[in-house]
């Protein structure tokens, strides 16, 4: 059911309230809901509950929804991103009932008498407008999965260290059935039991190789939980990444979702030039794109750009360099934040410091002379903002920039 014009105006009028009280509402919502329904702890990221990322992300989503309540088309990319993530966790329609109940109750607890019956009714209608939209889209995604509608058991066939902090895992289905393909850039969810929490947790990891019929590969960064901007803050190490690194062995079994994700190579057959720009573990989906492109075509111009804190932390450099030697149309540029005395410029890295577009040639490296060039960018939030601003500043239209943010929430819009 659509909102009435009066309800739309009511929702828009509450935007300032969400700016002030949104975080308090969403923090209380998660606490009350998970206290009453502890089974949902397997769905929500416990580490992001502890560090506050999840409540902040939900508060931001509510603010965006209220701000665009009369122009929901503006939220289509954000809704698509959330639906893919929900599908990878196998969210069920009945769970939206639980979320709606505790979200509205949290609004009442925080706002008190300010949440009038009219405002409550408007937000109930607004919630179900969005929930029904997402339930419908997620049903489509489940249908496209062709029967793979729950977590499936996979065995760790290989566990290969790729750098000082990233390890690759080759995953083979226990049932031996052929695997569906995926679009390069997409991810799967991995679910493991966390002894410290006494319940399972799932995390999304990008598929880091081209599609193969018999196995998937992910490449996982060990998350220390340390914040370099707040060196004295308490660390909350990533539960799943550390279990994968320290406890899961070759031969062990984990649970895996069907591939999902709205960030992927748009067209594998086109001849448009492509620039792949990544920082840190953000190179994993771009490596999948790179491996797919080099397996299919030797003609497309490709530039792979990667920034790492150190040479030891950079995965796949020999592999990427070997591809660049094999394909004349492909070249790679490596930025290293803190080169050591043993690092040699020109072989171990090309530029010292963070990825800086001003150090790249507009035509030779960024292919700015071709208006069909596509740009795929993946990394942390600050990196994403800098790369988008740099590309737009060089005249690249936003529709040619595809971005994937690793973390809670979506890609920043500015």
N, C-alpha and C positions, 0 to 999 in steps of 0.2 A: 504494500500500500504506500502511495506517495505521501509525502508530507503536505499539509495544507500550507497556503501562503503565510498564514499566521505563525505556524510552527517553524517555517523557514526563518522568518524574522526573529523568532524567539531564540533559535539556535545561534544566529549571527550575533544577537545581542549578548550571548554568553561568552563570546570569544575573549573579552578582557578577563573574565572570571577564570577561564582555563589558563590564561597566561600566568595568573597569580597562584592558582590552587591546583593546577593540573598534576604536578608531581606528587603533592600530598594525596590527591584522589587516587592516582594509579598505584602508589605505594601501599595505601590501605587496601585497595582492591585486591592486589596480589596476595597480601597477607591473609585477608579474610577468606578468599577463595581457596587458597592452598591449605589453610587450616581446616576448612570444611571438606575439601576434596583432595586429600593428599595423593590420590592416584594421578592427579594432573602434574605432579612433580616430574613425572617422566616426560612430559611434553615441554615444559618451560625450562629454560636454561638457568640452572641454580646459580652458577657463577655470576651471571648477569643480574640475578636478584640481589646477590650479596654486594656487588659493586655499584648497584643502582642504575646500570645501563638500561635494563628492561623497563623499569618504571618511567625513566626519562624518555625512552623511545616511544612508549605508548602515549605518554602525555603529549609529545610532539605530534603523534599521529592524530590524536583527538583534536588538537588545536588546528591542524591542517584540514581535517574533515569539517570542523565547524566553520572555518574560514571560507571553504569552498562548497558549502552545503547547497548553493544555488548554481554551482558549476562543477558537477562531479566529474566531468570529462577531464578536468585538470588533474584529477587524482588517479586517472587510469594507470599510469606507470607504477605508482606506489601500490595500488591494489593488486596489480598483476604480480609484482614482486612478493607481496605478502601471501597471495594465493599459492604461488609455487612453493614457498617455504612451508606453508600449512600442509600442502599435499605431500611434501617430503617427510612430514611428521605424522601423516595419516590422521589429520584432524577430522572429527566426525560432526555432522550437523547438530547432534544433541549437545555437544560441548559449547556451542554458541549460546544455548539456553543458560548454561551455568555462568558463562562470562557475562552475559547481559544482566542477569540477576545481581551479581556481586558488583558490577561496575555501577549500576544505578544506586545500589545501596551505599556504596562508598561515596558517591556524590552527595547523597543525603546526609551521611555522617559528617562529611567535611563542611558542607555548605549550610547545613541546618535549615532554618526557616527560609533562607534565601532560595532554596530549591522548592519553589511553589508547585502546586499540582499542575499548572500549565507548563512550567519548565520541565517537570518530570515527564509529563506526557509527550512533550516535544522530543526530549532526548530518547525516550523509549522508542518512539517512531523512527527517529534518526538512526538509532542503533540497528533496528531490524531492517531498515532500508539498506544499510551497508552490509549487515550480516547475510541477508538473502542474496545480495549481489555476489558475495564471496562464496557462499555455499554453492550457488549455481556454477560459478567458474571452477571451483574445486571439483565438483562433480564431473565437469568436462575433462579435467586433467586426469581424474581417476579412470574415466572411460578410455582415454587415450593410452593409459598404461596397460591395456589389454589383459586384465586379470591380475596384474601384480598390484594388489591393493592392501598389502600389509608388509611389514618387515620380513625379509627373506634371509636365510642363513648363508653366509659366505665364509670360506676358509682362507686364511692368510697363506697364499702360496709362496710369496717372497716378501722379505722385509729388507729394504736396501737403504742405507744411509746415503743421503745426497749432499749434505753439508753439515756444518757444526750444529744446526738446529732443525733441519728438515729431513724426514725419512719417508721413502716411498713404500707403499703397501700394494701388492698385487692381490686382487680379490677374485676368487673363483667360486661360483655357485655350488653349494653342497649337493643340490639336486641334479647337477650336471646338464641342465637345460641350456640351450643357446641364449645369449644375452641380447636384449633389445639394444639397438643403437642409441645414440644420444647426439645432441647438437654440441659441437665443440665449444666449451665455455661453461657448460652446465655442471651441476654438482649432484652428489648423492648424500643422504644422511647415513651416518654410522651410529648405531646404538650399542652401548656396552653397559654392563652393570658396574656401578661405582660403589665399592665397599664402604668408603667413607660416608656416603649418603644413604646406603642401604636401598637404593633403587636405581634403575637404569637412567642414563642420559643419552641424548642424541645430539650430534653436531653435523653441520653441513660442511663437506669438503669437496672442492672442485676436482673433477676428473682431469688428470694431468697428462693424458696421452690421447692419441687418436682412438676412435672406436674400434674395438676388437670383439669378435663373437664369443670368446671364451673367458675373458677376464676384464675387470676394470682396474685402473691404477689411480690412486690418490697419493698426494705428497703432502705430509702433515708437518706443520711447524709446532715444535714444543712451545707451549704458551706458559711463560714464567709467571705471568700476572703482574710483573713489575711495570710501573709507570715511570718512564725516564723524566717526565715533567714533575713528578712528585716522588723523589727517591726515598723519602722517609715514610711514605704511606704503606699501609699493610698490603702485602701481596696476596692475590687470590689466584693461584696457578690453575690453568685450564684442566678441569677434571679429565676430560676424554683424551685430549692430546697427550697428557702425561701418562695415562694408562696405556695408550697405543705405543708410546715410546718405551716405557719401562716394563710393562707387564705382558702385553700381548706378544706372542711368539709365532714364528712360522708354524702352521698347522692348527693354530687356534681358530675358533669360529666367532664371528661377529654378525650382527644383524644389519642389513643394508636396505635402503629404500630404492625404488625406481629412480632413474635420473630425472631431475627437474631443474628449473632455473630459467629466468627471463633474459639472462645475459649469454649470448651465444653468437657464433659466426653467422651473419645474416645470409650469405650466399657463397657456397663453396665453389661454384662454377664461374663466377664473374671474373673478369680480368682487372678489376679495379685495384690500384695500388693499396697497400694496407700497412699501417704503422701500429705496432703492438708496444705499449708503454706500461711498464710495471715497476712496482717497488716491493722489495721483500718477497714474501710468500705469494704476493699478488701475481707472480709470474706463472702460477700453476694453471689457471684456465687459459692463459695466453700460450703456454707451451702446448696444450691440447690443440689450440687453433693452429699454431705453427706446424706441429707434426701432421695435422690433417692436410694443411695446404701443401706442404712439401711432398706428401705422399700422392697428391692428386695432380699437381701442376708445377711445371718448372718455369712457367712464364710470368706469373704474377710477381710484381715488385713488392718486396717485403722488407721492412726494417724492424728489428727487434731491439727494444731499448729496456735496460733493466738497471735499477739502482739497488745496491746492497750496502749494509753497514760495513762489511768487511769481505774480503775475498773468501775467507773460510765459511762465511754464512751464505754464500751464493751457490745455489744448486744448478745443475744442468749446464754449466758453462762449457765443458768439453763437448757435450752433445750439440749445443747451439753453434759453437764454433765449427764443428765438423760439418753441420748442415750448411753453414755459410761458405765453407770451402768447396762443398759439393755443388751448390746452386749459385751461379753468378748473380742472379737477381735478388739474392738475400744477403743482407749484411746486418751485423749486430753491433750495438754500442753499449759498453758496460760502465756505469758510474759506481765508484766505491767511496763510501763516506769517509772511511778512515784507513787509507792504505798503510801497510806496514813497510818496513825497510826491505823486506823480502819481495814485496810486490813490484812488478816491473810494468811501467806504463807502456801500453802498446801490445802487451801480451796478457797480463793479468787484469788490466783495466784500461779504459780509454781516458776517463776524466775523474779527477778527485772531487769529492763532494756529492751532494744529492743530485738527482736528475734535474737538469737545467736545460730547458728547450733553447735557450739563447746560445748554448754551446753546440747546437746541431744546425747543419746547413738547411736552409729553407727548402731548397729543391732536391738536393742529393739525399738528405736524411728524412725530411718531413713530406716530400713530394707535394709541396704547396702549389706547384705549377699545374697540377692536375686536380680539377674540381670534383673528380669522382673518388678521390682518396678517402679511405675509411680509417678511423682511429679507434682502437680498442684500448681502454685504460683501466688498470686494476691496482688497487693498493689502499692504504689507510686514508682517512678522511682529509687530513691536511694536504696530502699528496694529490688526492683527487681534485680538490679545489684549485690547487696551483696549476695542475696540468690542463684542466678545462679552461681556466682563465687565460693561460698562455696560448692555447690553441685558438680560442675565440679571438684573442688579441691579434693573432696572425691571420684572421679572416676566415677561419674554419666555421662553417655553420653548425649549429648544435645538433642537427639531425644526422651529421656524419660522425659524431663523437658518441661512442658506446662505453658506458662506465659500469664497473662492478665494485661496490664498496665491501670490504671484508670487515664485518662487525655487526652490531645491533642497529636496526633501523635501515634506512635507505640511503641512496646516494644524495648528498647535499645538492640542492637545486641551484645554489649560487656559488 
